[in-house]
């Protein structure tokens, strides 16, 4: 009996730790999972806490997105308010549809006027050239320079024609096919300013007597007079500009001023667009230019023909 009791107690002592161990092994994973959940919750609270760096970054992100939404809603509101106005402007632009040729001609006139101002206004740095005041000044000076050069060119044609016996001459400053803005009569010359800004072209119309015959040399001299007159007009502009220039630090006498201004005016300006234009008018063989008469005269001389 005692032996049986001892054996039972021994078996109980060996079996008693097993359920405890199993129970501890079963409970242990739940403890680890709870610890992981606690850590994750702490991290989430840390992110939402504005006192931490992560919380501050999330707050800034929310503010940034809110600002973007406000900006987008503001532009949407403006677009809705100006919808009728934009529609009106679109209709106006659709009604006025210039051809590519007109656009190219307009850009060419703007660039010509801008570059023409270099004769009287010296070049400056790129940043200064982009100022609105500088651009307007160059456009005004360049347009005035082109107008005076055209006036001098056509006036020289007219003066030679009058000297050759033409009783009346009409001078168009600008495109003669466009409407006339103003007219003026100076002796036997009638000047007409056409609707072209700036007037960088012109034409002279001569009225000859019926029995008047023109020689080839007279025609050539009349044609060449235009370029010479245009170059003379540009030289006079440079002379006036240098005479009244205030850039001189010294105070020279009037004679010295006139002498220096004359030297500047007579100095050849090969790279000036106005000078190039006048020379091109005199030497181009293209039909419609003054140089076509020069090449015709030279061709007849080369062929041993009497120029007509």
VENPEDA-V151013 format. One record per pair of residues at least 4 apart in sequence whose ideal C-beta (glycine too) atoms are under 8 Angstrom apart, sorted by the first residue. I is the first residue (numbers start at 0). J is the second residue. D is the distance in Angstrom with one decimal. If there is no record, write none. Layout:
# VENPEDA-V151013
[[I	J	D] [I	J	D]]
This chain:
# VENPEDA-V151013
[[0	4	6.6] [1	5	6.4] [2	6	6.4] [3	7	6.4] [4	8	6.4] [5	9	6.3] [6	10	6.5] [7	11	6.3] [8	12	6.3] [9	13	6.6] [10	14	6.0] [11	15	5.8] [14	18	8.0] [15	19	7.2] [16	20	5.7] [17	21	6.3] [18	22	5.9] [19	23	6.3] [20	24	6.3] [21	25	6.2] [22	26	6.2] [23	27	6.1] [25	29	7.9] [26	30	6.4] [27	31	6.7] [28	32	6.2] [29	33	6.4] [30	34	6.5] [31	35	6.5] [32	36	6.4] [33	37	6.3] [34	38	6.6] [35	39	6.4] [36	40	6.2] [37	41	6.3] [38	42	6.5] [39	43	6.4] [40	44	6.3] [41	45	6.2] [42	46	6.5] [43	47	6.4] [44	48	6.0] [45	51	5.3] [45	53	6.4] [45	54	7.3] [46	51	7.3] [46	53	4.7] [46	54	6.0] [46	57	6.4] [47	54	6.0] [47	57	7.5] [48	54	4.7] [49	54	4.5] [49	55	6.3] [49	58	5.8] [50	54	6.6] [51	55	7.0] [52	56	6.5] [53	57	6.5] [54	58	6.3] [55	59	6.4] [56	60	6.4] [57	61	6.5] [58	62	6.5] [59	63	6.2] [60	64	6.4] [61	65	6.2] [62	66	6.3] [63	67	6.5] [64	68	6.4] [65	69	6.5] [66	70	6.4] [67	71	6.3] [68	72	6.2] [69	73	6.3] [70	74	6.6] [71	75	6.2] [72	76	6.3] [73	77	6.6] [74	78	6.2] [75	79	6.4] [76	80	6.4] [77	81	6.0] [78	82	6.5] [78	85	8.0] [81	85	5.5] [82	86	6.4] [83	87	6.5] [84	88	6.5] [85	89	6.2] [86	90	6.6] [87	91	6.6] [88	92	6.4] [89	93	6.2] [90	94	6.4] [91	95	6.5] [92	96	7.6] [97	101	4.1] [97	102	5.6] [97	105	7.8] [98	102	7.3] [99	103	6.2] [100	104	6.2] [101	105	6.2] [102	106	6.4] [103	107	6.2] [104	108	6.4] [105	109	6.6] [106	110	6.3] [107	111	6.1] [108	112	6.3] [108	196	8.0] [108	197	6.9] [108	199	7.0] [109	113	6.4] [109	138	7.5] [110	114	6.1] [111	115	6.0] [111	141	7.3] [111	145	6.9] [111	197	7.9] [111	199	6.0] [111	272	6.9] [112	116	7.2] [112	137	7.6] [112	138	5.3] [112	141	3.8] [112	142	4.8] [112	145	6.5] [112	197	5.5] [112	199	7.9] [113	134	7.5] [113	137	5.3] [113	138	6.4] [113	141	5.7] [114	141	6.9] [114	272	4.7] [115	140	7.8] [115	141	3.7] [115	142	7.6] [115	144	4.8] [115	145	5.3] [115	272	5.6] [115	273	5.5] [116	120	4.9] [116	136	7.6] [116	137	4.0] [116	138	7.5] [116	140	4.2] [116	141	3.7] [116	144	6.7] [117	121	7.5] [117	122	6.2] [117	271	6.7] [117	272	7.3] [118	144	5.8] [118	233	6.6] [118	236	7.0] [118	237	6.8] [118	268	6.8] [118	271	5.1] [118	272	8.0] [118	273	5.6] [118	274	7.9] [119	140	5.6] [119	144	6.5] [119	236	6.5] [119	237	7.2] [119	240	5.1] [120	136	6.9] [120	137	6.2] [120	140	5.5] [122	128	7.6] [123	127	4.2] [123	128	5.7] [123	133	7.2] [124	128	6.9] [125	129	6.8] [126	130	7.9] [127	133	6.1] [128	133	5.8] [128	134	7.6] [129	133	7.5] [129	134	7.5] [130	134	6.9] [131	135	6.3] [132	136	6.2] [133	137	6.3] [134	138	6.4] [135	139	6.4] [136	140	6.1] [137	141	5.7] [138	142	6.1] [139	143	6.3] [140	144	6.3] [141	145	6.4] [141	197	7.3] [142	146	6.3] [142	196	6.9] [142	197	3.5] [143	147	6.3] [143	197	7.7] [144	148	6.2] [144	233	7.5] [144	236	6.4] [144	273	6.1] [145	149	6.2] [145	197	4.7] [145	198	7.0] [145	199	4.4] [145	273	7.1] [146	150	6.3] [146	172	7.0] [146	197	5.7] [146	198	5.5] [147	151	6.3] [147	232	5.4] [147	233	7.9] [147	236	6.2] [148	152	6.2] [148	229	4.9] [148	232	5.3] [148	233	5.7] [148	273	5.4] [148	276	7.6] [148	277	6.9] [149	153	6.3] [149	172	5.7] [149	173	7.7] [149	198	5.5] [149	199	6.2] [149	200	6.6] [149	201	4.7] [149	229	7.5] [150	154	6.0] [150	172	5.9] [150	201	7.7] [150	232	6.9] [151	155	6.4] [151	228	4.7] [151	229	5.3] [151	231	6.1] [151	232	2.8] [151	233	7.7] [151	235	7.8] [152	156	7.1] [152	201	6.6] [152	225	4.6] [152	226	7.0] [152	228	5.3] [152	229	3.7] [152	232	7.3] [152	277	6.9] [152	280	7.3] [153	157	6.4] [153	170	4.7] [153	171	7.4] [153	172	6.7] [153	201	4.3] [153	202	7.2] [153	203	5.0] [153	225	6.9] [153	228	7.9] [154	158	6.2] [154	170	6.7] [154	188	7.6] [154	228	6.0] [155	159	6.6] [155	224	4.3] [155	225	5.4] [155	227	6.2] [155	228	2.4] [155	229	7.2] [155	231	7.5] [156	160	6.3] [156	168	8.0] [156	170	7.7] [156	203	4.2] [156	221	6.2] [156	222	7.8] [156	224	5.9] [156	225	4.8] [156	228	7.3] [157	161	6.3] [157	168	4.3] [157	170	5.4] [157	188	5.2] [157	203	5.4] [157	205	7.9] [158	162	6.3] [158	224	7.2] [158	228	7.7] [159	163	6.3] [159	220	6.2] [159	221	4.6] [159	224	4.3] [160	165	4.2] [160	168	5.4] [160	203	7.0] [160	205	4.6] [160	221	5.8] [161	165	5.6] [161	168	6.2] [161	187	6.1] [161	188	7.5] [163	213	7.6] [163	217	5.6] [163	221	6.7] [164	207	7.4] [164	208	7.2] [164	211	5.9] [165	187	7.9] [165	205	4.6] [165	206	6.1] [165	207	5.7] [166	187	6.5] [166	206	6.2] [166	208	7.0] [167	187	5.3] [167	189	7.4] [167	206	4.5] [168	187	6.3] [168	188	5.1] [168	189	7.3] [168	203	6.2] [168	204	7.0] [168	205	5.6] [168	206	7.1] [169	188	7.8] [169	189	4.9] [169	191	6.8] [169	203	7.1] [169	204	4.4] [169	206	7.8] [170	188	5.9] [170	189	6.9] [170	190	5.0] [170	191	7.1] [170	201	6.9] [170	202	7.9] [170	203	5.2] [170	204	7.9] [171	175	4.0] [171	191	5.1] [171	193	5.9] [171	201	5.5] [171	202	4.8] [171	203	7.5] [171	204	7.5] [172	190	6.5] [172	191	7.0] [172	192	5.0] [172	193	6.8] [172	198	4.9] [172	201	5.2] [173	177	6.5] [173	192	6.3] [173	193	3.5] [173	194	7.1] [173	195	3.7] [173	198	3.5] [173	200	6.8] [173	201	6.5] [174	193	5.5] [174	195	4.8] [174	198	7.6] [174	200	6.1] [175	191	7.8] [175	193	6.3] [175	201	7.8] [175	202	4.8] [177	193	4.6] [177	194	4.6] [177	195	5.6] [178	193	6.8] [178	194	4.7] [179	191	4.9] [179	192	7.0] [179	193	5.6] [179	194	7.4] [180	192	5.0] [180	193	6.6] [180	194	5.5] [181	191	7.5] [181	192	4.7] [182	189	6.5] [182	190	6.6] [182	191	4.9] [182	192	7.5] [183	189	7.6] [183	190	4.8] [184	188	7.2] [184	189	5.2] [184	190	7.5] [185	190	6.6] [192	198	7.0] [193	198	6.7] [195	199	8.0] [195	200	7.6] [199	276	7.9] [207	211	4.5] [207	213	7.4] [213	217	5.1] [213	218	5.5] [214	218	7.2] [214	306	7.8] [215	219	6.2] [215	296	5.7] [215	299	7.2] [215	305	8.0] [215	306	3.3] [215	307	5.6] [216	220	6.2] [216	296	7.9] [216	306	7.1] [217	221	6.4] [218	222	6.4] [218	292	5.7] [219	223	6.1] [219	292	5.5] [219	293	6.4] [219	296	5.0] [219	306	7.9] [220	224	6.3] [222	281	7.9] [222	289	4.1] [222	290	7.9] [222	292	4.3] [222	293	6.9] [223	227	6.4] [223	281	6.1] [223	289	6.6] [223	293	6.9] [224	228	5.9] [225	229	6.4] [225	280	6.5] [225	281	7.4] [225	289	5.3] [226	230	6.4] [226	277	4.7] [226	278	6.6] [226	280	5.2] [226	281	3.5] [226	289	6.2] [227	231	6.3] [227	281	7.8] [228	232	6.4] [229	233	6.6] [229	273	7.8] [229	276	7.8] [229	277	4.0] [229	280	7.3] [230	234	6.4] [230	274	6.7] [230	277	5.1] [230	278	7.8] [231	235	6.5] [232	236	6.7] [233	237	6.6] [233	268	7.9] [233	271	7.6] [233	273	5.4] [233	274	6.4] [233	277	7.3] [234	238	6.3] [234	264	4.4] [234	265	6.6] [235	239	6.4] [235	264	7.2] [236	240	6.3] [237	241	6.1] [237	260	7.8] [237	263	5.8] [237	264	4.4] [237	268	7.9] [238	242	6.1] [238	260	4.9] [238	261	6.4] [238	263	7.3] [238	264	3.9] [239	243	6.5] [239	260	7.9] [240	244	6.2] [241	259	6.6] [241	260	3.9] [241	263	4.5] [241	264	6.8] [242	256	5.9] [242	257	6.8] [242	260	4.3] [247	251	6.9] [251	255	3.8] [251	256	5.6] [251	259	7.3] [252	256	7.0] [253	257	6.4] [254	258	6.3] [255	259	6.2] [256	260	6.1] [257	261	6.2] [258	262	6.6] [259	263	6.5] [260	264	6.2] [261	265	6.2] [262	266	6.3] [267	274	7.6] [268	274	5.1] [269	274	6.9] [269	275	7.8] [270	275	7.7] [271	275	6.7] [272	276	6.3] [273	277	6.7] [274	278	6.3] [275	279	6.0] [276	280	6.5] [277	281	6.7] [278	282	6.1] [279	283	5.3] [279	288	7.5] [279	290	7.6] [280	288	5.6] [280	289	5.1] [280	290	6.8] [281	289	5.5] [281	290	5.4] [281	293	7.1] [282	290	4.4] [282	293	6.9] [283	288	4.2] [283	289	7.9] [283	290	4.2] [283	291	7.2] [284	288	7.7] [284	290	5.9] [284	291	5.8] [284	293	8.0] [284	294	4.2] [285	290	7.5] [285	291	6.5] [286	291	5.5] [287	291	7.0] [289	293	7.3] [290	294	6.3] [291	295	6.3] [292	296	6.3] [293	297	6.4] [294	298	6.1] [295	299	6.6] [295	306	7.9] [296	300	6.6] [296	306	5.2] [297	301	6.3] [298	302	6.5] [299	304	4.5] [299	305	7.2] [299	306	4.5] [299	307	7.2] [300	304	7.6] [300	306	6.6]]
